[in-house]
Amino acid sequence: MNDLVIKGARVVDGTGAPVRTADVAVSGGVVTEVGAVTGPAARTVDADGALLTPGFVDLHTHYDGQATWDAVLAPSSWHGVTTVVMGNCGVGFAPAAPDRREWLIGLMEGVEDIPGSALAEGISWEWESFPEFLDALDRRSYAVDLGAQVPHGAVRAYVMGERGARNEPATPDDIAAMKAIVKEGIAAGALGFSTSRTLTHKAIDGEYVPGTFAAEDELFGIGEALRELGRGVYELAPAGAAGEDVNAPVREIAWMRRLSKAIGRPVSFALLQIDAVPELWRELLELSAAEDAQLFPQVASRPFGMLVSLESLHAFGDHPTYVEMAMLPRAERVARMRDPEVKARILAERPAQEDVLAALVRGYPERLFPLAERNPDYEPEPETSVAARAAATGRDPMELLYDLLLEDDGRNVLLLPLLNYSDQNLDAQRAMLTHPRAVLGLGDGGAHCGFICDASMPTTMLAHWARDRRRGEKLPLEHVVRMMTRDTARLYGLTDRGVIAPGMRADLNLIDFDAVALRRPEMAYDLPAGGRRLLQRADGYLATFVAGVQTFADGEHTGELPGALVRGGAK
């Protein structure tokens, strides 16, 4: 007797093999048979030709705080993700000395834009050491599986105190102590170690992430922990990743290659297209493909930028008249902004104190694109921008933007692509996504709550790249699924999942491929202390299973929580 049989599915098994029609049997949380299943089952699901894929493995999230109070881990779980890896970019909440908890919250708030008030209210602080943090997670159940990495920022501050927090050089004793903590964490089940070197990552107090300027003796010394244990990924946001120093990325690749060779472990780093050097990504991909090292660039499936709306950030957020009404409910703000006199006043004003992000929005009307309510286009054509539409109608771009923000009772959202869109298309992104060393990442689930929502990238992969793209070549469905399943799972040593085959974990998605579509992002105020976050739903996910237990039905959580902490080295 099988626990579950899914009949007549179009199986995309995660290996890259062609789609085939088959039945899939599950017992004890694992796949037992793929083919023509004839045995009885406690439950039979008629797939009726729907796609069946492995559950998606998202290796770049920031649910470190959310995982301590939220069992569902949305929005990632809404998009077919069944395993998340957190603790990226050198930020996290362990190890945590009691007098450093508030500082760690400020670090996460500054780097990843997660409301500090939500973290302060939501985190229960049941740990000090990293193994204790893992044990705290292990006591919980989830709608997805989750794994964690040891973050450099927390380790450095724990060992060095204020010297570490302020990025002072580490002594040999400091390095030995940090290595010991990282080794202890990975031995306890951490999936790797992470650090950040980009100047765009700052704590809420304006200080750079601890480790940003770490010398090679520190970086390599900590890496020795991974070599000695023979497991774990070394993940980082490299210097120059966001274009702050166009000469830095090539230098970063050089030491990353030497590090990977020295410790014999994979090194994974963020790779984005930068306007100032729009072809640099090609060189970085070529350099990362060297056979003498294991370098894996993390790439995204769409542009990276900001979502502009009345409830996130926008061009008028620092105008005095708007500031006076900024805390009003959205409906009341919209009503006031529709008053012709208020509109004229806001448009005529200049900020008393300019907000950096509002100024950024004002500076790029040619890069502002309205997003449709259903199936929003993340590869918009230049002629659909605010600047182009304003020019075509003889209007001022800022006046048009003002009106667009008020559409749909103030729920309208515009995309402002800042990276990965130098060519006004995603051809460069396609080249990255087809590179043999590239892995899909950078979704930042749980982070950047106020201005992006890229945890929905799996749905972009299916809907845009495998089905709808019209401004260039698509990607084969089999390639898209493999990138989100087997490839991401294997990088982190999760060899029990990511493929539909006998003996593999029964993490599965049943998908109506023709109906897969994103919805427009929207702001919710459901974090602890009423904290806000942008969320994005999707259509087309008929069912998601974790270890053979159905966690979602037609996009809604079933209430089941079969997910748990995944420890490195576990089979």
C-alpha positions as CSV (number, residue, x, y, z in Angstrom):
1,M,0.0,0.0,0.0
2,N,1.5,3.3,-1.1
3,D,0.8,6.4,0.9
4,L,0.2,8.5,-2.2
5,V,0.1,7.9,-6.0
6,I,-0.1,10.8,-8.4
7,K,-1.5,9.4,-11.7
8,G,-0.9,10.6,-15.2
9,A,1.4,13.5,-14.6
10,R,3.8,15.1,-17.1
11,V,6.9,14.5,-15.1
12,V,9.8,17.0,-15.2
13,D,12.1,15.1,-13.0
14,G,14.8,17.7,-12.2
15,T,17.6,15.9,-14.1
16,G,17.1,17.8,-17.3
17,A,15.6,14.8,-19.0
18,P,12.7,15.3,-21.4
19,V,9.2,15.6,-20.0
20,R,7.4,12.2,-19.8
21,T,4.0,11.0,-18.7
22,A,4.2,8.8,-15.7
23,D,2.7,7.9,-12.3
24,V,4.6,8.6,-9.1
25,A,4.2,6.6,-6.0
26,V,5.2,7.8,-2.5
27,S,5.6,6.0,0.8
28,G,7.3,7.0,4.0
29,G,8.0,10.5,2.6
30,V,10.1,9.2,-0.3
31,V,9.4,8.4,-3.9
32,T,9.1,4.6,-4.4
33,E,8.2,4.2,-8.0
34,V,8.1,6.3,-11.2
35,G,6.3,4.8,-14.2
36,A,3.1,2.8,-14.5
37,V,2.1,2.4,-10.9
38,T,-0.4,-0.4,-10.4
39,G,-0.3,-0.9,-6.6
40,P,-3.0,0.5,-4.2
41,A,-2.6,3.8,-2.4
42,A,-4.1,5.4,0.7
43,R,-4.6,8.5,-1.5
44,T,-4.6,8.8,-5.3
45,V,-4.3,12.1,-7.1
46,D,-5.3,12.4,-10.8
47,A,-2.8,14.8,-12.3
48,D,-4.8,14.9,-15.5
49,G,-1.7,15.9,-17.5
50,A,-0.4,18.6,-15.1
51,L,3.3,19.1,-14.6
52,L,4.9,17.3,-11.7
53,T,8.3,18.7,-10.6
54,P,10.5,18.3,-7.6
55,G,10.0,20.9,-4.9
56,F,12.1,24.0,-5.6
57,V,15.3,24.6,-3.5
58,D,15.9,28.3,-2.8
59,L,19.5,28.8,-1.7
60,H,19.4,32.5,-1.0
61,T,16.9,33.6,1.6
62,H,17.0,35.6,4.8
63,Y,14.3,33.9,7.0
64,D,16.7,33.8,10.0
65,G,14.4,35.8,12.2
66,Q,11.1,34.9,10.6
67,A,11.8,31.2,11.0
68,T,11.6,31.7,14.8
69,W,7.9,32.8,14.7
70,D,6.5,31.8,11.3
71,A,5.9,28.2,10.3
72,V,4.8,28.9,6.7
73,L,7.8,31.0,5.5
74,A,5.8,32.9,2.9
75,P,6.2,34.2,0.3
76,S,8.7,31.5,-0.8
77,S,6.4,28.7,0.1
78,W,3.7,30.2,-2.2
79,H,6.0,29.6,-5.2
80,G,6.7,25.9,-5.1
81,V,9.7,26.2,-2.8
82,T,10.0,23.3,-0.4
83,T,13.6,23.9,0.9
84,V,15.1,27.3,1.8
85,V,18.7,28.1,2.8
86,M,19.1,31.2,5.0
87,G,22.0,33.0,6.7
88,N,23.3,34.5,3.5
89,C,25.4,37.7,3.0
90,G,27.2,37.4,6.4
91,V,24.1,38.4,8.5
92,G,22.1,36.3,10.9
93,F,21.3,35.9,14.6
94,A,23.8,33.4,15.9
95,P,26.1,33.3,17.7
96,A,24.5,36.0,19.8
97,A,25.8,37.2,23.1
98,P,22.9,38.6,25.2
99,D,24.3,42.1,25.0
100,R,24.6,41.9,21.2
101,R,21.0,41.0,20.3
102,E,19.8,44.5,19.6
103,W,22.9,45.2,17.6
104,L,22.3,42.0,15.5
105,I,18.8,43.2,14.8
106,G,20.1,46.6,13.6
107,L,22.6,44.8,11.4
108,M,19.8,42.7,9.7
109,E,17.5,45.7,9.5
110,G,20.1,47.9,7.8
111,V,21.4,45.2,5.3
112,E,18.2,43.4,4.5
113,D,15.5,45.9,5.2
114,I,13.6,43.7,7.7
115,P,11.7,45.9,10.2
116,G,13.7,46.0,13.4
117,S,10.5,46.3,15.5
118,A,9.3,43.0,14.0
119,L,12.5,41.3,14.7
120,A,12.6,42.6,18.3
121,E,9.1,41.5,19.0
122,G,9.2,38.2,17.0
123,I,12.5,36.6,18.0
124,S,12.4,34.6,21.2
125,W,16.3,34.3,21.7
126,E,16.5,30.7,22.9
127,W,20.1,30.5,22.0
128,E,23.6,32.0,22.2
129,S,25.8,29.6,20.2
130,F,25.1,28.6,16.6
131,P,24.5,24.9,17.6
132,E,21.9,26.2,20.1
133,F,20.3,28.3,17.3
134,L,20.0,25.1,15.1
135,D,18.5,23.2,18.1
136,A,15.9,26.0,18.5
137,L,14.9,25.7,14.9
138,D,14.9,21.9,15.2
139,R,12.2,22.1,17.9
140,R,9.8,23.7,15.3
141,S,7.8,22.4,12.4
142,Y,7.4,24.2,9.1
143,A,5.6,24.1,5.7
144,V,9.1,23.8,4.1
145,D,12.5,22.5,5.1
146,L,15.1,25.0,6.0
147,G,18.9,25.0,6.3
148,A,21.2,27.7,7.8
149,Q,24.6,29.1,7.3
150,V,27.0,30.6,9.8
151,P,27.2,34.4,9.2
152,H,30.5,36.2,9.4
153,G,29.0,39.4,10.8
154,A,27.6,37.7,13.9
155,V,30.7,35.6,14.4
156,R,33.1,38.5,14.2
157,A,31.1,40.6,16.6
158,Y,30.8,37.7,19.0
159,V,34.6,37.1,19.1
160,M,35.9,40.6,18.7
161,G,33.1,42.7,20.3
162,E,33.2,46.4,19.2
163,R,36.5,45.8,17.3
164,G,34.7,43.2,15.1
165,A,31.6,45.3,14.7
166,R,33.7,48.3,13.5
167,N,35.7,46.2,11.1
168,E,39.1,46.5,12.8
169,P,41.7,44.0,11.7
170,A,41.5,40.5,13.2
171,T,44.5,39.2,15.1
172,P,45.7,35.6,14.8
173,D,43.9,34.7,18.0
174,D,40.7,36.3,16.7
175,I,40.9,34.3,13.5
176,A,41.5,31.1,15.4
177,A,38.4,31.8,17.6
178,M,36.2,32.6,14.6
179,K,37.3,29.5,12.8
180,A,36.5,27.4,15.9
181,I,32.9,28.9,16.0
182,V,32.4,28.3,12.3
183,K,33.7,24.7,12.6
184,E,31.4,24.1,15.5
185,G,28.4,25.4,13.6
186,I,29.1,23.4,10.5
187,A,29.8,20.3,12.6
188,A,26.3,20.8,14.2
189,G,24.6,21.0,10.8
190,A,25.1,24.4,9.2
191,L,25.2,24.2,5.4
192,G,28.0,26.7,5.0
193,F,29.5,30.0,6.0
194,S,28.6,33.4,4.5
195,T,30.2,36.8,4.4
196,S,29.6,40.2,2.7
197,R,32.2,42.6,1.1
198,T,29.9,44.9,-0.8
199,L,29.8,48.5,0.3
200,T,26.0,48.6,-0.2
201,H,25.5,46.4,2.9
202,K,25.4,48.5,6.1
203,A,23.9,48.2,9.5
204,I,21.1,50.5,10.6
205,D,23.8,52.7,12.3
206,G,25.6,53.2,9.0
207,E,28.5,50.8,9.7
208,Y,29.5,48.3,7.2
209,V,28.8,44.6,7.8
210,P,31.6,43.1,10.0
211,G,34.0,41.3,7.7
212,T,33.5,43.8,4.8
213,F,37.2,44.6,4.8
214,A,38.5,41.3,6.2
215,A,42.0,40.5,5.0
216,E,42.9,37.2,3.3
217,D,44.3,35.7,6.5
218,E,40.9,36.0,8.1
219,L,38.9,34.8,5.0
220,F,41.2,31.9,4.4
221,G,41.6,31.1,8.1
222,I,37.8,30.7,8.6
223,G,37.6,28.7,5.3
224,E,39.9,26.2,6.9
225,A,37.0,25.1,9.0
226,L,35.2,23.9,5.9
227,R,38.3,22.1,4.6
228,E,38.8,20.2,7.8
229,L,35.2,19.0,7.9
230,G,35.0,18.4,4.2
231,R,31.7,20.0,3.8
232,G,29.9,23.3,3.5
233,V,29.6,26.2,1.0
234,Y,31.5,29.5,1.3
235,E,28.9,32.1,0.2
236,L,29.4,35.8,-0.2
237,A,28.3,39.1,-1.6
238,P,31.6,40.2,-3.2
239,A,33.0,43.7,-3.4
240,G,31.6,45.6,-6.4
241,A,28.6,43.3,-6.7
242,A,26.2,46.2,-6.9
243,G,28.5,48.4,-9.0
244,E,30.0,50.4,-6.2
245,D,33.5,49.6,-7.4
246,V,33.8,48.4,-11.0
247,N,37.4,47.3,-10.6
248,A,36.7,45.1,-7.5
249,P,34.9,42.0,-9.0
250,V,37.9,40.7,-11.0
251,R,40.1,41.1,-7.9
252,E,37.5,39.2,-5.9
253,I,37.4,36.3,-8.4
254,A,41.1,35.9,-8.0
255,W,41.1,35.4,-4.3
256,M,37.9,33.3,-4.4
257,R,39.6,30.9,-6.9
258,R,42.6,30.6,-4.6
259,L,40.3,30.1,-1.6
260,S,38.3,27.3,-3.3
261,K,41.5,25.5,-4.3
262,A,42.9,25.9,-0.8
263,I,39.9,24.5,1.1
264,G,38.5,22.2,-1.6
265,R,35.0,23.6,-1.2
266,P,32.5,25.4,-3.4
267,V,32.5,29.2,-3.3
268,S,29.2,30.9,-4.4
269,F,28.9,34.6,-5.1
270,A,26.4,37.1,-6.3
271,L,26.7,38.1,-10.0
272,L,24.7,41.0,-11.5
273,Q,24.9,43.1,-14.6
274,I,26.0,46.6,-13.8
275,D,25.3,49.6,-16.0
276,A,28.7,51.2,-15.6
277,V,30.4,48.0,-17.0
278,P,27.5,46.2,-18.7
279,E,29.8,43.4,-20.2
280,L,31.8,42.7,-17.0
281,W,29.6,39.8,-16.2
282,R,30.9,37.9,-19.2
283,E,34.4,38.1,-17.9
284,L,33.4,37.1,-14.4
285,L,31.6,34.1,-15.8
286,E,34.6,33.1,-17.8
287,L,36.9,33.5,-14.9
288,S,34.6,31.5,-12.6
289,A,34.6,28.5,-15.0
290,A,38.2,27.7,-14.3
291,E,38.6,24.0,-13.7
292,D,41.1,24.5,-10.8
293,A,38.4,25.8,-8.5
294,Q,34.7,25.4,-7.6
295,L,33.2,28.8,-8.2
296,F,29.4,29.1,-8.6
297,P,28.0,32.5,-9.5
298,Q,24.5,33.1,-8.1
299,V,22.3,34.7,-10.7
300,A,18.8,35.9,-10.8
301,S,15.9,35.3,-13.2
302,R,14.9,39.0,-13.6
303,P,16.1,42.6,-13.0
304,F,17.1,43.7,-9.5
305,G,15.8,47.1,-8.4
306,M,12.9,48.5,-6.5
307,L,9.1,48.4,-6.4
308,V,7.6,51.9,-6.5
309,S,4.2,52.4,-4.9
310,L,2.4,54.6,-2.4
311,E,3.0,51.9,0.3
312,S,6.6,51.1,-0.5
313,L,8.7,54.1,-1.7
314,H,8.1,56.7,-4.4
315,A,9.3,60.0,-5.9
316,F,7.2,62.2,-3.7
317,G,7.8,60.6,-0.3
318,D,10.1,63.4,0.8
319,H,7.9,66.3,-0.5
320,P,6.7,68.4,2.5
321,T,3.0,68.2,1.7
322,Y,3.2,64.4,1.2
323,V,5.2,64.0,4.4
324,E,2.3,65.6,6.3
325,M,-0.1,62.8,5.1
326,A,2.4,59.9,4.9
327,M,1.0,58.1,8.0
328,L,-2.6,58.3,6.9
329,P,-4.4,55.1,5.7
330,R,-3.8,54.5,2.0
331,A,-7.4,55.3,1.0
332,E,-7.3,58.7,2.8
333,R,-4.0,59.6,1.2
334,V,-5.3,58.7,-2.2
335,A,-8.3,60.9,-1.7
336,R,-6.2,63.9,-0.6
337,M,-3.7,63.4,-3.4
338,R,-6.5,63.4,-6.0
339,D,-7.4,67.0,-4.9
340,P,-6.1,69.2,-7.8
341,E,-4.6,71.7,-5.4
342,V,-2.8,69.1,-3.4
343,K,-1.5,67.6,-6.6
344,A,-0.2,70.9,-7.9
345,R,1.4,71.7,-4.5
346,I,3.2,68.3,-4.3
347,L,4.5,68.5,-7.9
348,A,5.8,72.0,-7.4
349,E,7.6,71.3,-4.1
350,R,11.2,70.4,-3.5
351,P,12.2,68.2,-0.5
352,A,13.2,70.0,2.6
353,Q,15.5,67.1,3.3
354,E,16.1,64.8,0.3
355,D,15.5,61.1,0.7
356,V,18.1,59.1,-1.2
357,L,15.7,56.5,-2.5
358,A,13.0,59.0,-3.5
359,A,15.6,60.9,-5.4
360,L,16.7,57.7,-7.1
361,V,13.1,57.2,-8.3
362,R,12.9,60.8,-9.6
363,G,16.1,60.3,-11.5
364,Y,15.0,57.3,-13.6
365,P,11.7,58.0,-15.3
366,E,13.0,56.0,-18.3
367,R,13.4,53.0,-16.0
368,L,10.0,53.1,-14.4
369,F,7.5,50.5,-15.7
370,P,3.9,49.9,-14.4
371,L,3.3,46.3,-13.4
372,A,0.1,44.6,-14.5
373,E,-2.2,43.2,-11.8
374,R,-1.8,39.7,-13.3
375,N,1.3,38.3,-15.0
376,P,3.4,41.5,-14.5
377,D,6.1,41.9,-17.1
378,Y,9.7,41.9,-15.7
379,E,11.1,42.4,-19.2
380,P,9.3,45.6,-20.1
381,E,9.9,47.4,-23.4
382,P,11.5,50.8,-23.3
383,E,8.4,52.5,-24.9
384,T,6.3,51.5,-21.9
385,S,8.4,53.4,-19.4
386,V,7.0,56.5,-17.6
387,A,9.4,58.7,-19.6
388,A,8.4,57.3,-22.9
389,R,4.7,57.4,-22.2
390,A,5.0,61.0,-21.0
391,A,6.9,62.1,-24.1
392,A,4.4,60.4,-26.3
393,T,1.5,62.3,-24.7
394,G,3.3,65.6,-24.1
395,R,3.2,65.3,-20.3
396,D,5.7,65.8,-17.5
397,P,7.1,62.4,-16.4
398,M,6.6,63.2,-12.7
399,E,3.0,64.3,-13.3
400,L,2.3,61.0,-15.1
401,L,4.0,59.1,-12.3
402,Y,1.8,60.9,-9.8
403,D,-1.3,59.8,-11.6
404,L,0.0,56.2,-12.0
405,L,0.6,55.9,-8.3
406,L,-3.1,56.7,-7.6
407,E,-4.5,54.1,-10.0
408,D,-6.4,51.1,-8.5
409,D,-7.0,53.2,-5.4
410,G,-3.3,53.5,-4.7
411,R,-2.4,49.9,-5.2
412,N,-0.6,50.3,-8.4
413,V,3.1,49.2,-8.5
414,L,5.9,50.2,-10.8
415,L,9.2,48.4,-11.4
416,L,12.5,50.3,-11.3
417,P,15.2,48.0,-12.6
418,L,18.6,49.1,-11.5
419,L,20.8,46.0,-12.2
420,N,20.5,43.2,-14.7
421,Y,18.8,45.6,-17.2
422,S,21.6,47.6,-18.9
423,D,20.4,46.5,-22.3
424,Q,16.7,47.1,-21.6
425,N,16.1,43.4,-22.1
426,L,17.1,40.1,-20.4
427,D,19.4,38.7,-23.0
428,A,22.4,39.0,-20.6
429,Q,20.3,37.3,-17.9
430,R,19.5,34.4,-20.3
431,A,23.2,33.9,-20.9
432,M,23.9,33.8,-17.2
433,L,21.1,31.3,-16.7
434,T,22.5,28.9,-19.3
435,H,26.1,29.1,-18.0
436,P,27.2,25.6,-16.6
437,R,28.5,27.1,-13.4
438,A,25.6,29.4,-12.7
439,V,23.1,28.7,-9.9
440,L,19.8,30.4,-9.5
441,G,19.7,32.5,-6.4
442,L,19.4,36.1,-5.1
443,G,15.6,35.9,-4.4
444,D,16.2,37.2,-0.9
445,G,13.1,35.6,0.6
446,G,12.1,37.3,3.8
447,A,14.3,40.4,3.2
448,H,14.0,43.8,1.6
449,C,10.5,44.0,2.9
450,G,9.9,47.6,1.9
451,F,11.0,47.7,-1.7
452,I,11.4,44.3,-3.5
453,C,9.7,40.9,-3.5
454,D,12.0,38.6,-5.5
455,A,11.2,35.4,-3.6
456,S,8.7,34.9,-6.4
457,M,11.5,34.2,-8.9
458,P,10.6,30.5,-9.3
459,T,7.3,31.5,-10.8
460,T,9.2,33.9,-13.2
461,M,11.3,31.0,-14.3
462,L,8.3,28.9,-15.2
463,A,5.9,31.6,-16.6
464,H,8.4,34.0,-18.3
465,W,11.4,31.9,-19.2
466,A,9.8,28.6,-20.0
467,R,6.5,29.8,-21.6
468,D,5.9,33.5,-22.3
469,R,9.1,35.3,-23.2
470,R,8.6,37.3,-26.4
471,R,11.6,39.6,-26.6
472,G,14.2,36.8,-27.1
473,E,14.8,33.1,-26.7
474,K,13.1,31.2,-24.0
475,L,14.6,28.5,-21.9
476,P,13.7,24.8,-22.1
477,L,11.3,23.8,-19.3
478,E,13.6,20.9,-18.3
479,H,16.5,23.3,-17.9
480,V,14.4,25.7,-15.8
481,V,13.2,23.0,-13.5
482,R,16.7,21.5,-13.1
483,M,18.2,24.9,-12.1
484,M,15.6,25.2,-9.3
485,T,15.8,21.6,-8.0
486,R,18.8,19.3,-8.6
487,D,21.4,22.1,-9.2
488,T,20.6,24.2,-6.1
489,A,20.2,21.1,-3.9
490,R,23.5,19.5,-5.0
491,L,25.5,22.7,-4.4
492,Y,24.5,22.6,-0.7
493,G,25.0,18.8,-0.4
494,L,21.3,18.1,-0.2
495,T,21.6,14.9,-2.2
496,D,18.3,13.4,-1.0
497,R,16.1,15.9,-2.9
498,G,15.8,17.8,-6.1
499,V,15.0,14.8,-8.4
500,I,11.9,12.7,-8.8
501,A,13.4,9.2,-8.6
502,P,12.9,6.1,-6.3
503,G,14.6,6.7,-3.0
504,M,14.5,10.5,-3.2
505,R,12.5,12.7,-0.9
506,A,9.0,13.3,-2.0
507,D,9.1,17.1,-2.2
508,L,6.8,17.7,-5.2
509,N,4.9,20.4,-7.1
510,L,1.8,19.7,-9.2
511,I,1.5,22.6,-11.6
512,D,-1.0,23.8,-14.2
513,F,1.7,25.1,-16.6
514,D,-0.7,27.0,-18.8
515,A,-2.2,28.8,-15.7
516,V,1.1,29.7,-13.9
517,A,1.2,33.4,-13.4
518,L,2.4,36.0,-10.9
519,R,0.1,38.5,-9.3
520,R,1.2,42.1,-8.7
521,P,3.1,42.6,-5.5
522,E,1.1,44.1,-2.6
523,M,2.0,45.5,0.8
524,A,1.0,43.6,3.9
525,Y,1.3,44.6,7.6
526,D,1.4,41.1,9.1
527,L,4.9,41.0,10.6
528,P,5.2,41.2,14.4
529,A,4.5,44.7,15.8
530,G,2.6,45.4,12.6
531,G,5.7,45.4,10.4
532,R,5.2,45.7,6.7
533,R,6.4,43.5,3.9
534,L,5.8,43.2,0.2
535,L,4.2,39.9,-0.8
536,Q,3.5,38.4,-4.1
537,R,1.0,35.6,-4.8
538,A,0.9,33.2,-7.8
539,D,-1.6,31.2,-9.7
540,G,-1.2,27.7,-11.2
541,Y,0.3,25.7,-8.2
542,L,-2.3,23.0,-7.8
543,A,-0.5,21.1,-5.0
544,T,2.8,21.2,-3.2
545,F,4.0,18.2,-1.1
546,V,6.8,18.1,1.4
547,A,8.0,14.6,2.3
548,G,4.8,13.3,0.7
549,V,2.5,15.5,2.8
550,Q,0.4,18.1,1.0
551,T,1.3,21.5,2.3
552,F,-0.5,23.7,-0.3
553,A,-3.7,23.2,-2.4
554,D,-4.4,25.8,-5.1
555,G,-2.0,28.2,-3.5
556,E,-3.5,28.0,0.0
557,H,-1.7,26.4,3.0
558,T,-3.4,23.2,4.1
559,G,-2.3,23.6,7.7
560,E,0.2,20.7,7.5
561,L,3.8,21.3,8.7
562,P,6.0,18.4,7.7
563,G,9.0,20.6,7.1
564,A,12.0,20.8,9.5
565,L,15.6,21.9,9.9
566,V,17.9,20.2,7.5
567,R,21.4,19.7,8.9
568,G,24.5,19.5,6.7
569,G,25.8,16.0,6.2
570,A,22.4,14.4,6.6
571,K,21.3,12.0,4.0
